Every structure is written in structure tokens, then in C-alpha cells.
Amino acid sequence: MSARSLRIAFTVMASVIFVMATYNIFSTLFFNATSNDECAWRDVPPDTSRLAISQVLPGGTSDQAGIKNGDFLLRINGKSFKNSGAAQTILNAVAQGDTATYLLERNGKQMEARVKIYKLFNVQSLALYLLGLGFLVVGYVVVMTKPQGIIQRMFGWYGIMTMMVFGLFGVSLPAGIPGWIRLIYTIFIVAGRALGPGVFVHFFFYFPVRGPFAGRKWVIALLYIFSVIITALLVIYQNSGLAVLLVLAEIPIAYFIVGLGLFARGYFRMVDRVRRSQLTPVLVASAVDIAVFTYALVVLTVNPFLFLLHPIVLGPLLLIVALPLAFGYSIFRYRVMDIDLIIKRSLIYGSVTAIVAAMYLLIVFGIGQLVGIMFGRTNNQILTLTAFVIIALMFDPVKRRAQEWIDKIFYAERLNYQKALLEFSQELPRQMNMEEILHSIINRISSTMHVDKISVVVCDEISGCSTLDRNVSAESSSFADEEGGLIAFMRSARTPQSFALLAEEPESVKIHERDRKRILDSGIILSVPMMLNERLVGMINVGEKLSGKVYSQEDIDLLSTVASQAAIAIENARLHKSEIEKERMEEELDIARRIQQGLLPKCDPVVKNLDICGVSIPALSVGGDYYDYIRLRNGKLLVVVADVSGKGMSAALYMSKIQGMLQLAAHMYESPKQMLIEVNRRLYEGIERKSFITMVLGLFDPENNEVTICRAGHNKPLISFNGELRFAEGAGIGLGLEPGPIFESELEEVRQKLEPGRLFVFYSDGLTEAMNDKHEQFGDATVHDLVQSKRGLASEKILESVLEGVKKFRGDAVVHDDITVVVVKAR
């Protein structure tokens, strides 16, 4: 549950129990107080409708009415009864000071006696109510301070259960109370008796320190199971009259005492000297409570009716209220969660503010009245009212100055925080360097909150997490973004988390042992997440204050605000850095684009009987497509079109490498096939296994009117033949896929005659695989039909038609691949 939900739940529960217990104590002491006739009654089984009278107090009201020990009580005010409890209910209806008529039996004869009734002040119920109320109040304040802490929640339940068990002790409701209210009381009483004893012991498994039984679930289960069984027996056999039930009814008190005994054991065996001095009041009060409870049990066991005859004998029970007071004192005195500081400061601040406001009103009202008297109240009401308003406005600046002075005295820390926050918010936007921002965060927190140990963790999805720290070792302040770690925990929690009790409550934080150890080693006691749009940017980790005080809600609010602003600044710094890197990359890409464009042909070559035109359009700034014209001996021209797998910078680098290899091979070998074999051999040794290159070579020989085409896994070029446009044949696999034998065996050369008007179109797959916004491809057939329709034009016009056609087809869709086209037409 969230902190807010827990606060609501505890508030509702505490309020309901408080109202029920308070009504019960008022009913017990006033509305339905126990009537006292200063003698003892005792059931006489099996006929419990007649009660044996004993212990008649000499000189008491029963003695004065003539009642003697050994008499039997038959009726009260003419009403019969089933047992002593029912008789007491009848007697309770008699008002203070009135007389009740007893029908008695003495020596076989019946007689009447008129007994004056007194109301008993129930010291026992009052003491138990105050015990429950004390724990309820202290427990509520503690759990409201940190509802998600294990110790705080358990202490909150301890307070609620103490009130349920002891505050609802001996419920005394008037006869006119509706049945559904009685049912609610019954449910809460049974629930308190069933669960309360377990809580009384369970809490001290963790307090003052985590003991050996804290992690043993079977021990904890037995605690609650045993108390539930005892409660069930009491409910089932409540009217049986069994004497053992009187013993079982005292089980909650026994559990309560056992819990205090566990506290004493932990105090002497497991608590360090400093904390022991802080908990000494609780130890002393525990001893007092154990002694008082033991005293009361002894008194009631020796003479169960003694408190009716002499109520003062249970007066020492009032001392049991010392225990919740001792808990409260230790908590407030030693500033556990800064509770005492907040309460005391708020009370004084409120009182001084009220005095200033009262003085302001008195001055304004007094001067206003004086003006009214001077000018006459009846005849000059408008003048009087005007004077009153003017005086109020005149003194308002004085009042505001006084209020500011009070705020400065009582809330100087808050004003310092506000000032620091303002300076920090003005300082951050000017900083775009990540390291400067982190140093600024550390310096601001250290100087404002006087914290010595600070570390700021910044996380990035790409580069992981980095840390900048002060007075914390790098090893203990570095946290990895991994499942079960602190960063994953903070990403899930999204709220500040305290680790002050981590050593005593290791299970309170759901992180793995490695990060838990780092937190303890580093001295971190509070971690505040830096969130931006529900995303964890990092966290601010702080150690103890130099003053020794714990972190108040104001401290946490300040750190949360700093964390929010820091998250924005860190994100801006990242964006700024990314923008700079992007600009640098664009500059480098622009240089690379110019270099690559310089490697491509500057213009189309002029060759006898050939009309040539080519272009390469990269999808990005640089691309992996490549085309070239290489002039060879005897007027031959080698036309090259290649495509490197992928695109971008890596493809461009491979392309430049291929260009150099092919330039060398073209002058070494006569046929395109031999050229490709040589390039593949050299390339295979240095190319990544996931990369390859497709290539088509066309060796044009105008002198012999012949062209030889060889392709290594590339798109089949279009060739016109006898007035028909068709795709060239010839097999082959890509370069760099295989070292040699298979590559060589797969390559085929195709020879064609160069006849006037004959057309050759070489292109990369970026042309045929171009897609529109419907994810439809341009396709080989479209290229074929488009070239067929324009085959009578010059090569430049054919090329323009092809590019215009693919551009129109693609529309606004994103360009996914490089496009290269070379058109050669024989004249």
C-alpha cells in the first residue's frame, strides 16, 4: 500500500477504536457505573439464582441495613436474577444515593433490607483505558510520520491493539443501546483478544533491535494461533462458570508482560550503549508496569472482591500509564523522526502568531473606537468607518513585518531552504555541462542541509549509470541498473526512501544483498529519485546530517524539489550534448558525403558509339551504392554498379575499399569474371562475416562491337534485344560470402553484340525495392515497363524518366535504400 493509503487506514482504525473505548470508559465511570453495596456476592452452584453474601464491610451500607455474612440474596427491588452478573446489572440501574430493597434469606426465613447504594469509581478500567489511549496516540503519531516503515507500522498496530484489548476491557453499555452497536463492540472485543496478544509479543521481536525470532514465521504463527484458540474457548464456554476461564481471561495481560520481558532482554543483550541510554525510560516504565500488573493479579487472586470493598487498593494501577508516556518521551526527547521539534515549534509559533494578530486587532479596533468617540458615533458613521479602514491599512505593514520576523525566528531553516531553492533554480538553467550540474547539486545540498556524505547517481539507457560522490567511496556508491537492485527499487517506488533502519530491518527494502551492503557501507540513509515524465533519471543519496538530526519532512520536500529540477537540468544537458554530437556528426557526414561524391564519376564519359548516363542517390548523407566508369586499354570501358549490404557510414567505407580493389583488378585482368574473382579473394580476408557486396560489371568494347557482362549476386541488368527488352542472364553470388572455389564456379559471363540502338540499364536494388506509404514495392516489372516505354529516348532522358517514376510512386514515404542507375545506349 502507498503511504497515503496507510495513513488513511490507520486514521480510520484509530478513530473508530478511540470513539468506542472513550464511550466505554464514560459509560463505565458515569453512565452505567458499577453500584456498590459494600459487601461481596458469590454464586452458589447449581442454583445461581440465590447469591451468598460475605465480607460485609463493618460500618458499611450493607452492615447498616442489617445484612450479615451468610445471608442469601434472592431478589433486588422485586427482580429475580440468574447469576451474580445479572444481579449486578439490576443493581447498576439504581442511582447514586438511592436505596435498593433486598429480599434476603437467613436461617430459612425471608426478610427485606433497604440498602443505600454508592457508585464505584472503577480505577481498574480507567487505568487500562489510559494505557490504551497513551499507546494509541503515540503509535498514531509515529505511524503517520513514516507509515511504510516496518517498525513504525508495527508500533501503530501495537497502539491500536492496546486500546482494543484494554480500552474495551469490561465493556459497560447502558440497557437502551441498540443491538447492532453491541454486536460491533463484541466483534472488536473478540478481534482484539484474538490478535492483540500476538501483536504485544510480535512487536518486540523487532524492537529495540531485530531479535532471533523475527525471521521465524512458525514462531510468529504460533503466537497468533494460540491467542485465537484461547479467545475461541472463552467465547464458547463464557457462561459455563469454569474457574479456568478466569485464568484464560488474563492471557492478554500475560502476553503484554512477556513482550515487555523481550524488550528487557534486547535492551541488556543487543542494544549499544548510546541507544540504551535513550531507551532507559522505557525499561524503567516496563518494570513499573510489570510490578503493577503483578500486584493487581495477586490482590484480585487473594480476594476478588477486595476492590469493591476498598477501591483504593487498585490505585497503583494508574501507574501503568507510565509505559506509553515513556515511549513518547524517548521518541520526542531523542528526535526520532523530528516529532518533538515539529510539535514544540508549531505550538510556540502558533501562540506567538495569535498574540501578534490579537494585538493588531486590538490596536486597530481601539484607535477606531477612539476616532468614533471623538467625532460622534451616531452622526459621523461614514467618517468613523473610513478612519477604521485607514488605520487598518496603516498598521498592516507593521503587522506583516512582525509576522515576517516571527517566521524568520521559528522557521529560519525553511526560509533558508526557500532561498537556496530559488538560487538553485536560477543557477541550473545556465549549466549545460553534466559534471557542473552534478557538482552544483552536491554543493547546494551540502551547504544548505549540512550533509557530509552525498552521492548523485545518473542513469542512461545507453551508457548505464554513473556516480559523482563526496566523502563516499566509489565502490560503495556505485549501483548497477539490474533487477533486484537499488536503482530498480527506486524506479518502482518513485518516492524518497529512508534507509535509517536498514541494518535492523533488512527486509523493509526489497533489494538484493549486494546493494544492501553498499548502502550500509556508504552510510547512505536517504535516497531521493530524480524523475522526469515517470522515468528515472537518477537519484540523490545522502548520509546523516552533521547535526545528528534525522531528516524532517521539510528536508525531504527540499530534496524532492531539487531532484525534480536536477532531472530537468540533466535531461537538458543530455539533449544539449546530443545536439552538439549530432551537429558534429552531421559535419562529419557532410565531409564524408563530399568525399564520397568525389569518388564517384564527375561526369559521364564520352565514348565512341556509346551514350552513357549514370547517377547514385544515397538514402542517408552517405551510402553503400557505388558506380564507376573505368577506361581500359584499346578504348574499352568498364561500367561498374555495386551495392554494399546496409547503408550509412560503414557501407560507404566498404564502398571506397571496393573501388580501390576494382581499379587495381581492372588493369590486371582482361575479363570481368577474373576481375571479380580477384576482388572477392582480397575482400573475403577483411570483411565482417555479416556483410557482403553485390556487383555487376559491363565491359564495353566499341572497337569489336561487343559487351561482356558478369554479375556477382547483383540485380540482373535490362538489355534490349531485337526490339525486345529483357533481363540479362548469368549466375553469381555476392562478394565476401565465400573465399573462392564456390564463388568462382558460380560466376557466369554473358556476351552481347553492340548494335546501334541497343540499350543496357544497370541498377541497384534500391530502385526495385523502393516503397510507397502502403508498403508496396516499385518492382522489376515496373522498371521494365517504364524503360520499355522510353527506350527510344537518349540515355539521359531514360534515366530522368526512371527517377521521376520512382519518386512519384514513393510519394511522401521515407527513403529506405540507396538508388543507383546507369544507362548505356549504343549508337
Buried (B, 14 or more C-beta within 10 A) or exposed (E): EEEEEBBEBBEEBBEBBBEBBBBBBBBBBEEBBBBBBBBBBBBEEEEBBBBBBBBBBEEBBBBBBBBBEEBBBBBBBEBEBEBBEBBBBBBBBBEEEEBBBBBBBBEEEEEEBEBBBBBBBBBBBBBBBBBBBBBBBBBBBBBBBBBBBBBBBBBBBBBBBBBBBBBBBBBBBEEEBEEEEEEEBEEBBBBBBBBBBBBBBBBBBBBBBBBEBBEEEEBBEEBBEBBBEBBEBBEEEEEEEEEEBEEBBBBBBBBBBBBBBBBBEBBEEBBEEEBBEBBEBBBEBBBBBBEBBEBBBEBBEEBEBBBBBBBEBBEBBBBBBBBBBBBBBBBBEBBBBBBBBBEEBEEEBEEBBEEBEEBBEEBBEEBBEEBBEEEEEEEBEEBBEEBBEEBBEEBEEEBEEBBEEBBEEBBEBBEBBEEBBEEBBEBBEEBBEBEBBBBBBBBBBBEBBEBBBBBBBBBEEEEEBBBBBBBBEEEBBBBEBBEEBBBBBBBEBEBBBBBBBBEBBBEBBEBBEEBBEBBBEBBBBBBBBBBBEEEBBBBBBBBBBEEEBBBBEBBBBBBBBBBBBBBBBBBBBBEBEEEEEEEEBEEEBEEBBEEBEEEBBEEBEEBEBBBBBBBBBBBBBBBBBBBBBBEBEEBBBBBBBBBBBBBBBBBBBBBBBBBEBBBBBBEEBEBBBBBBBBBBBBBBEEBEEEBBBBBBBBBBBBEEBBBBBBBBBBBBBBBBEEEEBEBBEBEBBBBBBBEEEEBBEEBEBBEBEBEEEBBBBBBBBBBBBBBBEEEEEBBBEBBBEBBBEBBEBBBBEBBBBBBEBBEEBBEEBEBEBBBBBBBBBBE
